[in-house]
Amino acid sequence: MTWIEETVAVRLWALSAVVLLLALVPLAGNRFTAPRNHETLARDYAHDVLQSVDPYALVVTAGDNDTFPLWYAQEVDVSAGT
């Protein structure tokens, strides 16, 4: 009975390895075909918005695409000045 359990365990590990490799293929492919390392649109937008409002002003945004760059610029990016 132990050889059956060993065979099943080996097959399970082999199947898991194949599934993991197949899941990593799109990640590796997109890494080189769609890089975003020189895109500064979100950072520039957030910087412009924060520079256009008064200190301690309330900024109302339309959603996550507007909110997250503002959070980043306010908390991380020192050049935003707020």
Secondary structure, DSSP 8 states (H G I E B T S, - for coil): -HHHHHHHHHHHHHHHHHHHHHHHHHHHHHHHHS--TT--HHHHHHHHHHHHS-TT-----SSHHHHHHHHHHHHT-GGG--
